[in-house]
Amino acid sequence: MKTSRALWASGPILLLFLIGMASAETLTGTVKNGTTGMPAAGDDVVLIKLGQGMEEAGRTKTDAKGNFSFKLGEAGPHLIRGIHQGVTYHRMVPPGTASVELQVYDVSRKLEAVSVTADVMRFQAQGNELQGIRLFAVDNKSTPPRTQMNDQNFEFYLPEGARVDSASAMTQGGQPVDSAPVPQKEKNRYAFIFPLRPGQTLFQVVFYLPYTGQLNVDPRSLYPAQHFVVMVPKTMKFSAGSGSGFEPRPDPRQPDAIVQVVSNTHLGQSLAFKITGTGMLAEGEEPQRGSERAGGEQASGANAPPQGRDSRPGGGLGPPIDAPDPLEKYRWYLLGGFGIVLTGGAIYIAKRSKADPLAASAESDSNLPVIIPAAKPSPDRSNMLLEALKEELFQLEVEHKQGHISQPEYEKAKAALDQTLDRALRRKQQKTEPRTQG
């Protein structure tokens, strides 16, 4: 009798335990080595919960077949981070996802198949200050595919007296992350310690320097480039150096700009030029990311640039080439959307700070602290989550239109993401609504 009473008394607790066990979904996955085509055995895998911010929810290692699994304690978007030979790789896990596959690559210190598609310098000036932006599009076409990583992984020069304001990097299909360039022993020379994974990597540096109305610039490019581009307002004057080979390329979407281009540059080629006068570039027409999303998001609040500077984050690089050429396919994100997104603060992956518990595992992307001006407060975590959800919705639409997922899978994933986005928006609204006095 006592035993039966004890079982009866413990029944509700047991029932709740069983319900909790049943509601805990299991996420399974496989990590594949894209260099060898074999499973990546023994790699660290981290489960990150994207809630109000980024929280490590689990950590494991892949087995001999590259497999791993996690118990998902609660619904919501997650992120899988795989670490292979010191370099991190990420894969979003939308709500309702049961399995994922993550691709990683072996690391080499130097790859011959790394090339620069575009090297872009954009200038505008007002008063005694000049803003410059240098942007690189780098291709890694190694065969078999490998990741390049070393202590000076991608180097470049800035003009004398330049002060770096912000710098970021973005891998193909990924999100922009802060990546502070490292000053080298040689004056005005910097290096990004950021992995060059297979595919395209974009780097952008925003800098300022004192301006007396004229500036001589020697880009001192360290790599051959398919296109070297300079853009300044038409109210300024551009003078090409002797033998540089610059050609004007008017851009109908940026009619207020002077655009000068040198194609198929080689090492040792002089690309020097001089700019004089002042002027600011108008916002111009920004390209769209497919039919679902425009790239012309504006900075506001804490992310708004100082008065007198270009109102777009990062200055809003416009597409510089008018005639059809190989650079045309890079236009929307390279010289339009990337300039907007990259320095606008919409970063939800690999946002590192000393207070971030995930900082240690993100060190392979950059060994330096994030450059954040003291006047700017820390980014709102709910905003970072909203950006993550919006990006995932966009990727879902793209995969659906390309036929990579079935209609039932699309509808299930979209419903889950819409529900999570709705909850995030309600939480954000509750935070911003004024509290009533009791």
DOZA-304645 format. One line per 10 residues: number of its first residue (from 1); their letters; for each residue x, y, z of N, C-alpha, C. Coordinates in steps of 0.2 Angstrom, whole numbers. Example, Ala and Ser with C-alpha at 12.3 -4.5 7.8 and 13.67 -1.06 7.14 Angstrom:
! residues 2
1) as) 66/-28/39/62/-22/39/66/-16/39 ~ 64/-11/35/68/-5/36/64/0/39
***
This chain:
! residues 438
1) mktsralwas) 4/-6/0/0/0/0/4/6/0 ~ 10/6/4/14/12/4/17/13/-2 ~ 19/8/-6/23/8/-12/18/11/-17 ~ 12/9/-17/7/11/-22/6/19/-21 ~ 5/21/-15/4/28/-13/10/32/-15 ~ 16/30/-14/22/33/-16/23/34/-24 ~ 21/29/-27/21/29/-35/15/34/-37 ~ 9/34/-33/4/39/-35/6/46/-34 ~ 10/47/-28/12/54/-27/17/56/-31 ~ 21/52/-34/27/54/-38/24/54/-46
11) gpilllflig) 18/52/-47/15/52/-54/16/59/-57 ~ 13/64/-54/13/71/-58/21/73/-60 ~ 25/71/-55/32/73/-56/35/69/-62 ~ 34/63/-62/36/58/-67/33/61/-74 ~ 27/62/-74/23/64/-80/26/71/-83 ~ 28/76/-78/31/82/-81/38/80/-83 ~ 41/76/-80/48/74/-83/48/71/-90 ~ 43/66/-91/42/63/-97/40/68/-102 ~ 36/73/-101/34/78/-105/40/82/-107 ~ 44/84/-102/49/88/-104/54/84/-108
21) masaetltgt) 55/78/-107/60/74/-111/57/74/-118 ~ 51/73/-119/48/72/-126/48/79/-130 ~ 48/84/-126/48/91/-130/55/93/-131 ~ 60/90/-129/67/92/-130/69/89/-137 ~ 69/93/-142/71/90/-149/78/89/-149 ~ 80/84/-154/87/82/-155/89/85/-162 ~ 94/88/-162/97/91/-168/103/86/-169 ~ 103/83/-175/109/79/-177/112/83/-183 ~ 119/81/-184/122/84/-190/129/81/-191 ~ 131/83/-197/137/80/-200/142/86/-202
31) vkngttgmpa) 148/85/-200/154/89/-202/158/86/-207 ~ 158/89/-213/162/86/-219/168/90/-221 ~ 173/87/-222/179/90/-224/179/92/-232 ~ 178/98/-234/177/99/-241/184/99/-245 ~ 190/98/-241/196/97/-245/197/90/-247 ~ 196/86/-242/197/79/-243/191/75/-245 ~ 185/78/-244/178/74/-246/177/69/-241 ~ 180/69/-235/179/64/-230/176/67/-224 ~ 173/63/-219/170/66/-213/176/69/-209 ~ 174/75/-206/179/78/-202/178/75/-194
41) agddvvlikl) 182/71/-193/182/67/-186/186/71/-181 ~ 183/72/-175/187/75/-169/186/82/-169 ~ 182/85/-173/182/93/-173/177/95/-168 ~ 179/101/-165/174/104/-160/168/107/-163 ~ 162/106/-160/156/108/-163/153/112/-157 ~ 150/118/-158/147/122/-153/140/124/-155 ~ 135/123/-151/128/125/-152/127/131/-148 ~ 125/136/-152/124/143/-150/117/145/-150 ~ 114/147/-145/107/149/-145/106/156/-146 ~ 102/158/-151/101/165/-153/95/168/-150
51) gqgmeeagrt) 95/170/-144/90/173/-140/90/180/-140 ~ 91/183/-134/92/190/-133/99/192/-136 ~ 103/187/-136/110/188/-139/112/182/-141 ~ 119/180/-140/122/173/-142/124/170/-135 ~ 121/164/-134/123/160/-128/125/153/-130 ~ 131/151/-128/133/144/-129/128/139/-125 ~ 125/135/-129/120/130/-127/123/123/-126 ~ 128/121/-129/131/115/-129/138/114/-133 ~ 142/109/-132/148/108/-135/150/101/-135 ~ 152/99/-141/154/92/-142/159/91/-147
61) ktdakgnfsf) 161/85/-149/166/83/-154/162/78/-159 ~ 165/79/-165/162/74/-170/165/67/-169 ~ 161/62/-171/164/55/-170/168/54/-177 ~ 170/47/-177/174/45/-183/170/46/-190 ~ 164/47/-190/160/48/-196/158/55/-197 ~ 161/60/-192/159/67/-193/153/69/-190 ~ 149/64/-186/143/65/-184/143/68/-177 ~ 137/72/-175/137/75/-169/129/76/-168 ~ 127/77/-161/120/78/-160/120/83/-153 ~ 114/86/-153/113/91/-147/106/90/-145
71) klgeagphli) 104/91/-139/97/91/-137/96/99/-137 ~ 90/100/-140/88/107/-140/83/108/-134 ~ 85/112/-129/81/113/-124/75/117/-125 ~ 75/122/-130/69/126/-131/69/128/-138 ~ 63/130/-141/63/132/-148/66/138/-149 ~ 67/140/-155/70/146/-157/76/145/-162 ~ 79/150/-165/85/149/-169/91/148/-166 ~ 95/144/-169/102/142/-166/107/143/-171 ~ 113/142/-169/119/143/-174/123/137/-172 ~ 126/133/-177/131/128/-176/138/131/-178
81) rgihqgvtyh) 143/131/-174/149/133/-176/154/127/-175 ~ 157/125/-181/162/120/-181/169/123/-181 ~ 174/120/-178/181/123/-178/185/117/-180 ~ 188/119/-186/193/114/-189/200/118/-191 ~ 205/115/-188/212/117/-188/212/125/-186 ~ 208/126/-181/209/133/-179/204/138/-182 ~ 201/136/-187/196/141/-191/189/139/-190 ~ 185/144/-189/178/143/-187/174/143/-194 ~ 168/139/-194/163/139/-199/156/139/-196 ~ 152/142/-199/145/143/-196/139/140/-200
91) rmvppgtasv) 134/138/-197/128/136/-201/122/138/-197 ~ 117/142/-199/111/143/-196/107/137/-195 ~ 103/137/-189/98/132/-188/92/135/-187 ~ 87/136/-192/81/138/-190/77/134/-186 ~ 71/137/-182/67/133/-178/64/127/-183 ~ 63/121/-180/61/115/-183/65/111/-187 ~ 72/113/-187/77/110/-191/79/103/-187 ~ 79/98/-190/81/91/-187/88/89/-188 ~ 91/91/-194/98/89/-195/101/95/-200 ~ 108/95/-199/112/100/-203/118/97/-205
101) elqvydvsrk) 121/100/-211/128/98/-213/132/104/-213 ~ 138/103/-210/143/109/-210/149/107/-214 ~ 151/111/-218/157/110/-222/163/114/-220 ~ 168/111/-219/175/114/-216/180/112/-221 ~ 186/116/-220/191/115/-225/198/115/-222 ~ 203/111/-224/210/111/-222/213/118/-223 ~ 217/119/-218/221/126/-218/228/126/-221 ~ 229/131/-225/236/131/-228/238/139/-226 ~ 245/139/-225/247/146/-223/247/151/-230 ~ 248/148/-235/249/152/-241/246/148/-247
111) leavsvtadv) 241/151/-251/238/148/-257/239/152/-263 ~ 242/149/-268/243/153/-275/236/155/-278 ~ 231/152/-277/225/153/-280/221/158/-277 ~ 224/162/-273/220/168/-270/221/174/-274 ~ 216/178/-276/217/184/-281/212/189/-279 ~ 214/195/-281/209/201/-279/205/203/-285 ~ 198/202/-285/194/204/-290/193/212/-291 ~ 193/215/-285/192/222/-285/195/225/-279 ~ 198/231/-280/201/235/-275/199/242/-276 ~ 194/244/-271/190/251/-272/192/256/-267
121) mrfqaqgnel) 194/262/-269/195/267/-264/190/273/-266 ~ 186/275/-261/181/280/-261/183/286/-256 ~ 182/292/-259/184/298/-255/179/303/-255 ~ 178/306/-250/174/312/-249/176/317/-244 ~ 176/323/-245/179/328/-240/174/334/-238 ~ 175/336/-232/171/342/-230/175/346/-225 ~ 176/352/-226/180/356/-221/187/353/-221 ~ 190/352/-215/197/350/-215/198/342/-213 ~ 192/338/-215/193/331/-214/191/328/-220 ~ 194/322/-222/193/318/-228/191/311/-225
131) qgirlfavdn) 186/308/-228/184/301/-227/186/297/-232 ~ 189/291/-231/191/286/-236/188/280/-234 ~ 187/276/-239/185/269/-238/189/265/-243 ~ 192/260/-241/195/255/-245/192/248/-245 ~ 190/245/-250/186/239/-250/190/234/-255 ~ 190/228/-253/193/223/-257/188/217/-258 ~ 188/214/-264/185/208/-265/190/203/-267 ~ 191/198/-263/196/193/-263/193/186/-265 ~ 196/183/-270/193/176/-272/198/171/-270 ~ 196/165/-267/200/159/-265/197/154/-270
141) kstpprtqmn) 201/152/-275/199/147/-280/203/141/-279 ~ 206/139/-274/210/134/-273/207/127/-274 ~ 211/123/-277/209/116/-279/214/111/-277 ~ 212/106/-272/205/106/-269/205/112/-264 ~ 198/114/-263/197/120/-259/201/119/-252 ~ 204/125/-250/207/125/-244/206/132/-241 ~ 207/133/-235/207/140/-231/214/142/-230 ~ 215/149/-232/222/152/-231/221/156/-224 ~ 226/154/-220/226/158/-214/234/158/-211 ~ 236/165/-210/243/166/-207/242/172/-203
151) dqnfefylpe) 248/174/-200/248/180/-196/248/187/-200 ~ 249/187/-206/248/193/-211/243/190/-217 ~ 237/188/-215/234/184/-220/232/189/-227 ~ 230/195/-225/229/199/-231/231/206/-229 ~ 236/209/-233/239/215/-231/237/221/-236 ~ 238/227/-234/236/233/-238/239/239/-235 ~ 239/245/-239/242/251/-236/236/256/-236 ~ 237/261/-231/232/266/-231/237/273/-232 ~ 233/278/-233/237/285/-234/240/287/-228 ~ 246/291/-229/249/294/-223/244/298/-218
161) garvdsasam) 244/296/-212/240/300/-207/233/297/-206 ~ 232/292/-210/225/289/-209/224/286/-202 ~ 217/287/-200/215/285/-193/209/280/-195 ~ 210/273/-193/205/268/-195/199/270/-190 ~ 193/270/-193/187/271/-189/184/265/-188 ~ 183/260/-193/180/254/-192/183/249/-198 ~ 182/243/-197/185/238/-202/181/232/-201 ~ 179/229/-206/175/223/-206/177/218/-212 ~ 174/212/-211/175/207/-216/169/203/-217 ~ 168/200/-223/162/196/-224/164/190/-229
171) tqggqpvdsa) 162/184/-227/163/178/-231/157/177/-236 ~ 158/173/-241/153/172/-246/147/169/-242 ~ 141/172/-243/135/169/-240/134/170/-233 ~ 139/174/-230/139/175/-222/137/182/-221 ~ 138/184/-214/136/190/-212/143/194/-210 ~ 143/201/-211/149/205/-209/151/204/-202 ~ 157/204/-201/159/204/-194/165/209/-193 ~ 165/212/-187/171/217/-186/177/213/-186 ~ 182/216/-189/189/213/-189/194/218/-190 ~ 197/220/-184/202/226/-184/208/224/-188
181) pvpqkeknry) 211/228/-192/217/227/-196/223/228/-191 ~ 228/224/-192/234/224/-187/239/229/-190 ~ 242/234/-187/247/238/-190/254/234/-190 ~ 257/234/-196/263/230/-197/269/235/-195 ~ 275/232/-196/281/235/-194/282/241/-199 ~ 281/240/-205/282/245/-210/276/251/-209 ~ 278/257/-209/273/262/-208/267/262/-213 ~ 261/263/-211/255/263/-215/253/257/-218 ~ 256/251/-216/254/245/-219/250/241/-213 ~ 245/237/-215/241/234/-211/239/227/-213
191) afifplrpgq) 237/223/-209/235/216/-211/229/214/-208 ~ 224/210/-211/219/207/-209/221/200/-207 ~ 220/198/-200/221/191/-198/214/188/-198 ~ 211/187/-204/205/184/-205/205/178/-210 ~ 202/173/-209/203/167/-214/200/169/-221 ~ 204/167/-226/202/167/-233/199/160/-234 ~ 193/159/-233/189/153/-234/188/152/-242 ~ 187/146/-244/185/145/-251/179/150/-253 ~ 180/153/-259/175/157/-262/177/164/-261 ~ 172/169/-260/174/176/-260/174/179/-252
201) tlfqvvfylp) 179/183/-251/179/186/-245/179/194/-246 ~ 175/198/-243/176/205/-244/178/208/-237 ~ 183/213/-238/186/217/-233/184/224/-234 ~ 182/228/-229/181/235/-229/184/239/-224 ~ 188/244/-225/191/249/-220/188/256/-221 ~ 186/259/-216/184/266/-216/189/270/-212 ~ 191/275/-215/196/279/-211/195/286/-213 ~ 198/290/-208/198/298/-209/205/300/-208 ~ 206/306/-211/213/309/-210/212/317/-211 ~ 217/321/-208/216/328/-209/217/330/-217
211) ytgqlnvdpr) 214/335/-219/213/337/-226/214/344/-227 ~ 219/346/-231/221/353/-232/218/355/-239 ~ 214/351/-242/211/353/-249/214/349/-255 ~ 219/345/-253/222/341/-258/226/335/-255 ~ 226/330/-259/230/324/-256/232/320/-262 ~ 239/318/-261/242/313/-266/241/306/-263 ~ 239/302/-267/238/295/-264/242/290/-268 ~ 246/286/-265/249/280/-268/246/274/-265 ~ 242/270/-268/238/264/-265/243/259/-264 ~ 249/258/-267/254/253/-266/251/246/-265
221) slypaqhfvv) 247/244/-270/243/238/-270/248/232/-270 ~ 247/227/-265/251/222/-264/249/215/-268 ~ 244/216/-272/241/210/-276/239/213/-283 ~ 240/209/-288/237/211/-294/229/211/-293 ~ 226/215/-297/218/215/-296/215/216/-303 ~ 209/213/-304/205/213/-310/203/220/-311 ~ 201/224/-306/199/231/-306/202/235/-300 ~ 205/240/-301/206/245/-296/202/251/-298 ~ 198/253/-293/193/258/-294/194/264/-289 ~ 193/270/-291/193/276/-287/187/280/-288
231) mvpktmkfsa) 183/282/-283/177/286/-283/178/292/-279 ~ 176/298/-282/176/304/-278/170/308/-281 ~ 167/313/-277/162/318/-279/164/322/-285 ~ 159/324/-290/161/328/-295/163/335/-293 ~ 162/337/-287/164/343/-285/172/343/-283 ~ 175/337/-283/182/337/-282/185/335/-289 ~ 192/336/-289/195/335/-295/200/329/-294 ~ 200/324/-299/204/318/-299/210/319/-304 ~ 216/318/-302/221/318/-307/225/312/-307 ~ 226/308/-312/229/302/-313/237/303/-313
241) gsgsgfeprp) 241/299/-310/248/299/-310/250/297/-317 ~ 256/298/-319/259/296/-325/260/289/-326 ~ 257/287/-332/257/279/-333/253/275/-329 ~ 248/278/-325/244/274/-321/238/270/-325 ~ 236/273/-331/231/269/-335/224/270/-333 ~ 222/275/-329/215/276/-327/211/278/-333 ~ 205/275/-333/200/277/-338/193/279/-334 ~ 190/284/-336/184/286/-333/178/281/-335 ~ 174/279/-330/168/275/-331/162/278/-328 ~ 158/282/-332/152/285/-329/147/280/-326
251) dprqpdaivq) 144/282/-320/140/277/-317/133/281/-317 ~ 128/278/-321/121/281/-321/118/281/-314 ~ 120/277/-310/116/276/-303/120/281/-298 ~ 125/284/-300/129/288/-296/131/294/-300 ~ 127/298/-303/128/303/-308/133/309/-305 ~ 133/310/-298/137/315/-295/144/313/-294 ~ 146/307/-296/153/304/-294/157/304/-300 ~ 164/305/-299/169/304/-304/171/296/-302 ~ 171/292/-307/173/285/-306/179/284/-311 ~ 185/282/-309/191/280/-313/193/273/-311
261) vvsnthlgqs) 194/269/-317/196/262/-316/202/260/-320 ~ 206/256/-317/212/253/-320/210/245/-320 ~ 210/242/-325/209/235/-326/215/231/-326 ~ 215/225/-324/221/220/-324/227/223/-322 ~ 228/225/-316/234/228/-313/239/223/-312 ~ 245/225/-311/250/220/-310/255/223/-304 ~ 258/218/-301/263/220/-296/268/225/-298 ~ 269/230/-294/274/236/-296/271/241/-300 ~ 265/240/-303/262/245/-307/260/252/-303 ~ 262/258/-305/260/264/-302/253/265/-302
271) lafkitgtgm) 249/266/-297/242/268/-297/241/274/-293 ~ 246/278/-293/246/285/-289/241/290/-293 ~ 238/294/-288/233/299/-291/233/305/-286 ~ 230/310/-288/229/316/-283/222/318/-283 ~ 219/320/-278/213/323/-277/213/330/-274 ~ 209/334/-276/209/341/-273/201/343/-273 ~ 200/348/-268/193/351/-267/190/347/-262 ~ 183/349/-261/179/345/-256/172/343/-260 ~ 169/339/-256/162/337/-259/160/331/-255 ~ 153/330/-255/150/324/-252/146/320/-258
281) laegeepqrg) 147/314/-258/143/310/-263/136/309/-261 ~ 131/310/-265/124/309/-264/123/302/-263 ~ 117/300/-260/115/293/-258/115/289/-264 ~ 112/291/-270/111/287/-276/107/281/-275 ~ 106/277/-280/102/272/-280/106/266/-278 ~ 103/262/-273/106/256/-270/103/250/-274 ~ 107/245/-275/104/239/-278/101/235/-273 ~ 97/230/-275/93/226/-270/95/219/-270 ~ 94/216/-264/96/209/-263/90/205/-266 ~ 90/203/-272/85/199/-275/78/204/-275
291) seraggeqas) 72/200/-275/66/204/-275/63/205/-268 ~ 66/202/-263/64/202/-257/66/208/-252 ~ 72/210/-253/75/215/-249/80/220/-252 ~ 79/226/-250/83/231/-253/89/232/-249 ~ 95/234/-252/101/235/-248/102/242/-245 ~ 97/246/-245/98/253/-243/96/255/-236 ~ 98/251/-231/96/252/-225/100/258/-222 ~ 96/262/-218/99/268/-215/102/267/-208 ~ 107/271/-206/109/271/-199/105/276/-196 ~ 104/274/-189/100/279/-185/102/278/-178
301) ganappqgrd) 100/283/-174/102/283/-167/109/282/-166 ~ 111/277/-162/118/277/-160/123/275/-166 ~ 120/272/-171/124/271/-177/125/276/-182 ~ 121/282/-181/121/287/-186/128/290/-186 ~ 131/292/-192/138/295/-192/138/302/-190 ~ 143/305/-188/144/312/-185/141/317/-191 ~ 139/322/-188/136/327/-193/141/329/-198 ~ 139/330/-204/143/332/-209/146/327/-213 ~ 146/321/-210/148/315/-214/143/312/-218 ~ 144/307/-223/139/304/-227/134/300/-222
311) srpggglgpp) 128/301/-224/123/298/-219/122/291/-220 ~ 125/288/-224/125/281/-225/131/277/-221 ~ 129/272/-217/135/268/-214/140/266/-219 ~ 146/268/-217/152/266/-221/152/270/-227 ~ 148/276/-228/148/280/-233/144/278/-239 ~ 142/272/-239/138/269/-245/141/269/-251 ~ 145/264/-252/149/264/-259/144/263/-264 ~ 144/266/-270/140/265/-276/143/261/-281 ~ 140/258/-285/143/253/-290/147/258/-295 ~ 153/256/-296/157/261/-300/158/259/-308
321) idapdpleky) 156/254/-310/157/252/-317/151/252/-321 ~ 151/256/-326/145/257/-330/145/251/-336 ~ 150/250/-339/150/245/-345/150/238/-342 ~ 147/233/-346/147/226/-343/154/224/-343 ~ 156/221/-338/162/217/-337/162/213/-332 ~ 168/209/-330/167/204/-325/165/207/-318 ~ 166/213/-317/164/216/-310/157/217/-310 ~ 153/216/-315/146/218/-315/142/213/-310 ~ 145/207/-310/141/202/-305/142/203/-298 ~ 147/208/-296/149/209/-289/145/215/-287
331) rwyllggfgi) 142/219/-292/139/226/-290/135/226/-284 ~ 130/222/-283/125/224/-278/128/223/-271 ~ 132/218/-270/134/218/-263/141/220/-262 ~ 145/221/-268/152/223/-267/152/231/-266 ~ 149/234/-270/149/242/-270/143/245/-268 ~ 138/241/-266/132/244/-264/130/242/-257 ~ 127/236/-257/124/233/-251/129/231/-246 ~ 135/229/-248/140/228/-243/143/234/-239 ~ 143/239/-243/146/245/-239/141/248/-234 ~ 134/246/-235/129/248/-231/129/243/-225
341) vltggaiyia) 128/237/-226/128/232/-221/134/232/-217 ~ 140/232/-220/146/230/-216/147/235/-210 ~ 146/241/-211/148/246/-206/142/249/-202 ~ 136/246/-204/130/248/-201/128/245/-194 ~ 132/240/-192/131/238/-185/126/232/-185 ~ 124/229/-191/119/224/-191/123/217/-191 ~ 126/216/-185/130/210/-184/128/205/-179 ~ 126/199/-181/123/195/-176/128/189/-175 ~ 133/188/-179/137/182/-179/144/184/-177 ~ 148/181/-173/155/183/-171/156/190/-169
351) krskadplaa) 151/193/-165/152/199/-162/155/198/-156 ~ 161/201/-156/166/199/-150/167/205/-146 ~ 167/204/-139/169/209/-134/172/205/-128 ~ 175/209/-124/178/205/-118/172/202/-114 ~ 166/205/-114/161/202/-110/158/196/-113 ~ 159/195/-119/156/189/-123/159/183/-121 ~ 155/178/-118/157/172/-116/160/167/-122 ~ 158/169/-128/160/166/-134/166/168/-137 ~ 169/173/-134/175/177/-138/180/172/-139 ~ 182/168/-134/188/163/-135/187/159/-141
361) saesdsnlpv) 181/156/-142/180/152/-148/180/156/-155 ~ 179/162/-154/179/166/-161/186/169/-162 ~ 191/168/-158/197/171/-159/200/169/-166 ~ 198/163/-169/201/161/-175/199/166/-181 ~ 194/170/-180/192/175/-185/196/181/-184 ~ 198/183/-178/202/189/-177/204/189/-170 ~ 211/190/-170/214/190/-163/214/197/-160 ~ 210/202/-163/210/208/-160/203/211/-158 ~ 203/215/-153/197/218/-151/193/222/-156 ~ 186/222/-155/182/225/-160/183/233/-159
371) iipaakpspd) 184/237/-165/185/244/-165/178/247/-164 ~ 176/250/-158/170/253/-157/171/260/-154 ~ 169/265/-158/170/272/-155/167/272/-148 ~ 171/276/-144/168/277/-137/162/280/-136 ~ 160/284/-141/153/287/-140/147/283/-142 ~ 149/277/-145/143/273/-147/142/267/-141 ~ 136/267/-139/134/262/-134/134/255/-138 ~ 134/250/-133/134/243/-136/128/241/-140 ~ 129/237/-145/123/236/-149/117/232/-145 ~ 111/234/-147/106/231/-143/105/224/-146
381) rsnmllealk) 105/219/-141/105/212/-142/98/210/-146 ~ 93/213/-144/86/212/-148/87/214/-155 ~ 91/219/-157/92/221/-164/96/216/-167 ~ 101/213/-164/105/208/-167/101/202/-169 ~ 96/200/-164/92/194/-165/88/196/-171 ~ 85/202/-172/80/203/-177/84/203/-184 ~ 90/205/-184/94/205/-190/95/198/-192 ~ 97/194/-187/98/187/-189/92/183/-192 ~ 86/185/-189/80/182/-191/78/185/-198 ~ 79/191/-199/78/194/-206/83/191/-211
391) eelfqleveh) 89/190/-209/94/187/-214/92/179/-216 ~ 89/176/-210/88/169/-212/81/168/-216 ~ 77/173/-215/71/173/-219/73/174/-226 ~ 77/179/-227/80/180/-234/83/174/-237 ~ 87/171/-234/91/165/-236/85/159/-238 ~ 80/159/-234/75/154/-235/72/155/-241 ~ 70/162/-243/67/163/-249/71/162/-255 ~ 77/163/-254/82/162/-260/82/154/-261 ~ 83/150/-256/83/143/-257/77/140/-260 ~ 71/143/-258/65/141/-260/64/143/-268
401) kqghisqpey) 66/149/-270/66/151/-277/70/147/-281 ~ 76/145/-278/81/141/-282/79/133/-282 ~ 74/131/-279/72/125/-279/76/120/-274 ~ 80/123/-270/84/119/-265/80/115/-260 ~ 74/118/-258/70/115/-253/63/114/-256 ~ 59/109/-253/53/107/-255/48/112/-252 ~ 42/113/-255/36/117/-253/34/116/-246 ~ 33/109/-244/32/108/-237/37/110/-232 ~ 44/109/-234/49/111/-230/50/119/-229 ~ 48/122/-235/48/129/-235/43/132/-230
411) ekakaaldqt) 37/129/-231/31/132/-227/32/131/-219 ~ 35/125/-218/37/123/-210/42/128/-208 ~ 47/129/-211/53/133/-209/50/141/-208 ~ 47/143/-213/44/150/-213/40/151/-208 ~ 35/147/-206/30/148/-201/34/148/-194 ~ 39/144/-193/43/144/-187/47/151/-186 ~ 50/153/-192/54/159/-192/49/165/-191 ~ 43/165/-194/39/170/-193/36/171/-186 ~ 35/165/-183/33/165/-176/38/168/-171 ~ 45/166/-172/50/168/-168/51/176/-169
421) ldralrrkqq) 51/178/-176/51/185/-177/46/189/-174 ~ 40/186/-174/34/190/-170/35/191/-163 ~ 38/185/-160/40/186/-153/45/191/-151 ~ 50/191/-156/56/196/-155/53/203/-156 ~ 49/204/-160/46/211/-161/42/213/-155 ~ 38/209/-153/34/210/-147/38/212/-141 ~ 44/208/-140/48/210/-134/52/216/-135 ~ 54/218/-141/57/224/-143/52/230/-142 ~ 46/229/-144/40/234/-143/39/235/-135 ~ 39/230/-131/38/231/-124/44/235/-121
431) kteprtqg) 50/234/-123/56/237/-121/55/245/-122 ~ 53/246/-128/53/253/-130/46/257/-127 ~ 41/254/-125/35/257/-123/36/260/-116 ~ 34/266/-115/35/270/-108/32/266/-103 ~ 35/265/-97/32/262/-92/27/266/-88 ~ 21/264/-86/16/268/-82/18/268/-75 ~ 17/274/-72/19/275/-65/13/272/-61 ~ 16/268/-56/11/264/-51/9/269/-46
***
